[in-house]
Amino acid sequence: MTVTQQHRAATRGGASRAPRTIGRARLPLSLLALLTAATAAPAADKTEPPPGALSVSVKRAREMCFKDQVEVTGTISARREVEVGPSREGYVVSQVLVEPLETVSAGQALAELSPAEGAGGGGAVSLRSPVAGVVSRNAAVVGMPASPRQGGLFRIVANGEMDLRAEAPIDDLKKLSVGQKVVVTPLGSPAAPAKVQFIAPSVDPASQLGRVKIAIEPGRSLQTGVFARGVILVAERCGTGVPYSSIMYPPDGTIVHVVVDNRVVARRVEVGLLAGSDVEIRSGVTADDLVVIRSGPFLRDGDLVAPIRVEEAPGAEAARDRVSRGETR
C-alpha cells in the first residue's frame, strides 16, 4: 500500500480508528495516575517540620518489665571438704587413679600405695574416698613418699556442694531472704543457678558489709577459690519504660521531655527500677508518649521541635533481657 492509499484508508477509517487511538492514550494516562498516586501517598503521611524547629530524636515510651536485683561478689568455696591420705608411714605412691574436678563415689580408689623400699611389713594398699563428691585437690605424684605428716594427698568436696561466699552492703541485705533465686557467674565459667542459703544477722562495723552464703546447684565443674559474681532476683514488676538518657534532674525535681504536636512538654516523673539502658517510670509518662531520647538544658517547655523517630535495633530487647538476668555472655 502506497502512502496515498494509506492516507485514503486513514480518511475512510478515521471514525473507526479514533476509539483505538483514544484507547492507546488511556493506558499511559492510567499509568501516570497510578504513579502520581504512589508518589503522593508517602507525602500525605509525612509531616513537614515547622519552620525554625529544632530537630530532636524521639522514641515511644513502652510497656516493659523491670527486675529489682542485688549484685554481690565473692569467692567459690566447698561447703564441706574431706582430706584423704595414708594413715601410716612406709608407703610410696605407685599409681594415681583420678584427676582434679573428677567426680568420685564413696569407696572409689583414688591412688595405689606400695610399701617403700626397706619398709617392713604390709603390702600394697588402695587410698579410697570416704565420701561421694568432686576431687578439688590432687597432690599425689607417682614415686613420691606417702606420709600422714605431709597432710592429705587428696581433697574431696562432699557431694560436690559448692557455695559462693559473698558480702553485700547493709541496704542490699535488707532486701534479701533465704531461698531467693541467684545466677552465679564464676570467672571463666558459665553461669550457674543458685539460691540464697544464709544471711548474716550482723554486719562488719568497719566496712558495713554483711556476709551472704549462696548455694550453687550441684553438678558444676567449679574450682574453689575462684572469684564469682552473683545476681539475686528480689522482685519484678512491669510498667512504662523510657531511655535512661531521657531523664533530667533539675533542682526542683525529675523530668522527662515529651513531644506533643511538635511542642516540648516537660513532665515531672517518678522513676523506679533500671533494666539495661531503660528506666521505669512510676508516674508522669504513659506508654506511647513520644519521649526525647537525649534531654538537655537546651530544651525548654513549649519549644517548637521537629521530632525524628528512632527505631530500636534488632535484638536490643533480647540483649536487655540477658542483662536483667545477670548474664554476661
DOFI-234929 format. One record per residue (C-alpha): x, y, z; residue in three letters. Coordinates in pm, whole numbers, plus 50000, padded with zeros to 5 digits. Example, Ala and Ser with C-alpha at 12.3 -4.5 7.8 and 13.67 -1.06 7.14 Angstrom:
<pts>
512304955050780ALA
513674989450714SER
</pts>
This chain:
<pts>
500005000050000MET
501335034349894THR
501455064850112VAL
498475079049920THR
496495047049972GLN
497365047650338GLN
496135083750360HIS
492855074950186ARG
492365044650408ALA
493045065750708ALA
490495091450589THR
487865064650525ARG
488515046150853GLY
489165076351070GLY
485985072051266ALA
486645035551340SER
490235041551440ARG
489515070351669ALA
488495048451963PRO
491675027851921ARG
493705059751932THR
491865070452248ILE
492385035652397GLY
496115038952342ARG
496085072752511ALA
494175059052812ARG
496865034052906LEU
499655059552960PRO
497225082553140LEU
496155054753379SER
499765045653446LEU
500545081953506LEU
497665084053752ALA
498935053553940LEU
502465066853954LEU
501205100454075THR
499135083854350ALA
502055061554455ALA
504375091354473THR
501915113154659ALA
500945087154924ALA
504115089955141PRO
503975127655120ALA
500475126855267ALA
501735106955567ASP
504865127655618LYS
504605157655848THR
506745186355735GLU
508845200756018PRO
507715235256127PRO
509955263856006PRO
512725271056255GLY
512035239456458ALA
514895221856636LEU
515345185556530SER
515255161156823VAL
515415123156835SER
512355107556996VAL
511235072757093LYS
507905059957215ARG
507665050157581ALA
506665013757605ARG
505434987257843GLU
508234965457979MET
509184945558288CYS
511834955358539PHE
513674933258785LYS
514844945359124ASP
518214928259165GLN
521074928059411VAL
524594920959287GLU
527194905459515VAL
530774893759464THR
532894868159642GLY
534724835159601THR
533684799159542ILE
534234775559836SER
533354739959926ALA
530514735460173ARG
532344705760324ARG
535764693260218GLU
537344659960319VAL
541084652760313GLU
542254617960213VAL
545754604660286GLY
547644574560425PRO
547144565360788SER
550704552960847ARG
554294556860727GLU
556264534760491GLY
554454538860157TYR
555104554559819VAL
552564563659551VAL
552604537159280SER
549544547859080GLN
547264578559062VAL
543724569958952LEU
541824603258950VAL
542264638958826GLU
541184672358976PRO
537474681058922LEU
536684644358862GLU
533504631159026THR
534044601559256VAL
531794578359452SER
532134567659814ALA
534734539859842GLY
536274546759499GLN
540054541659476ALA
541974574159434LEU
545524560459432ALA
547514528759487GLU
550274528459750LEU
553154503759764SER
555494496560058PRO
558624517960046ALA
561954500259994GLU
563204487260325GLY
559894492860499ALA
558904462760699GLY
555524445760688GLY
552374453060499GLY
551524450760132GLY
550094474159870ALA
547014494159973VAL
544374514559793SER
543664550159904LEU
539864553759883ARG
537444582959908SER
535294581660223PRO
532534602660058VAL
530984608459720ALA
531904641859565GLY
534344660359344VAL
538144659759361VAL
539214695459440SER
542904688159504ARG
545294660959392ASN
548834663059527ALA
549764626759456ALA
552704620159222VAL
553904585459127VAL
557064576659324GLY
556604602459600MET
556554591259964PRO
553094589960118ALA
553164600660480SER
550484611960727PRO
552824640660824ARG
552504655560475GLN
548774660260508GLY
546184646560272GLY
547064637159916LEU
543514644559800PHE
540694668059891ARG
537114658359811ILE
534214682859802VAL
531494662459972ALA
528564656659733ASN
530014683259502GLY
528254710359706GLU
529784744759642MET
528884779059777ASP
529504814859680LEU
530624833159992ARG
529994869959931ALA
529404903160102GLU
526714929360046ALA
526044964760175PRO
523564968360459ILE
520934984460233ASP
521014954260000ASP
520944929460288LEU
517514942760386LYS
516134930860051LYS
517484895360078LEU
515834864360216SER
516734827460225VAL
515574808559917GLY
515764837259667GLN
516984827359321LYS
520504836959218VAL
522544834958898VAL
526214828858984VAL
528884835458721THR
532354823258823PRO
535334838758646LEU
535964819358326GLY
532954796258368SER
529324796258252PRO
526564809958473ALA
525054785558724ALA
521684786258903PRO
521804790159281ALA
519804800859587LYS
520444822359892VAL
521254798660178GLN
522364821160464PHE
522334858360550ILE
524454870760839ALA
522404887261116PRO
525054914361162SER
527494934860953VAL
531154943160988ASP
531404975961185PRO
534304988760973ALA
533114980160622SER
529344979860687GLN
529154948160477LEU
527294916560571GLY
528044880660475ARG
525824861360235VAL
526194824360152LYS
524724812559822ILE
524304775359747ALA
525204766559387ILE
523294738959213GLU
525414706659225PRO
526874691158914GLY
529044720758812ARG
532774717358747SER
533914745958968LEU
537204752459144GLN
537414765459498THR
538874799959546GLY
537654813359211VAL
536194848459205PHE
532484849659115ALA
529564873559081ARG
526024866659197GLY
522854884259078VAL
519934879359320ILE
516384884559195LEU
514494903759466VAL
511304913959283ALA
509874920258938GLU
507224944458817ARG
506014957058480CYS
505244992658375GLY
506275021158147THR
509905023358042GLY
511915051257877VAL
515615055157788PRO
517665064958091TYR
519255092557881SER
515855109857864SER
515815116858240ILE
516675152058360MET
517415161358722TYR
516815198858766PRO
516855213059121PRO
513075212259150ASP
512535175659061GLY
512905148658795THR
511525154758446ILE
511205138458105VAL
510655158657788HIS
507875145757564VAL
506755159457227VAL
503075168257172VAL
502045184956843ASP
505675194656772ASN
505975211657109ARG
508175201557403VAL
506275193557722VAL
508245188758045ALA
506665161058254ARG
507505155758619ARG
508105118858674VAL
508795093458946GLU
511505068958845VAL
511845033058964GLY
513985003558861LEU
516635000758591LEU
516794974958311ALA
519894979158096GLY
519655013657935SER
515965018158026ASP
514385031458343VAL
510975025158495GLU
508585054858514ILE
506145050858805ARG
504155082258713SER
504205111558470GLY
504635093358137VAL
502465066657977THR
503155041057706ALA
503245055557351ASP
504235090657466ASP
506945104457236LEU
509965109057461VAL
513025129857372VAL
515845104357387ILE
518555128557500ARG
517215157157703SER
519385186557789GLY
519345222257917PRO
518915234657559PHE
515265222857565LEU
512545243357728ARG
508895236757793ASP
506945248257486GLY
509875247957240ASP
508965241356877LEU
510705209456755VAL
510845185656460ALA
510715150256609PRO
512805123156442ILE
511605087956529ARG
514365063656630VAL
513555026956587GLU
515015000356816GLU
517824979256671ALA
517014942156610PRO
517954920756910GLY
518054950157152ALA
515164936457360GLU
516814902057388ALA
520054918757496ALA
518194937557769ARG
516644905257891ASP
520094889257918ARG
521354918758119VAL
518394917258351SER
519064880358414ARG
522674888058504GLY
524134870358204GLU
527354883958060THR
527664862057751ARG
</pts>
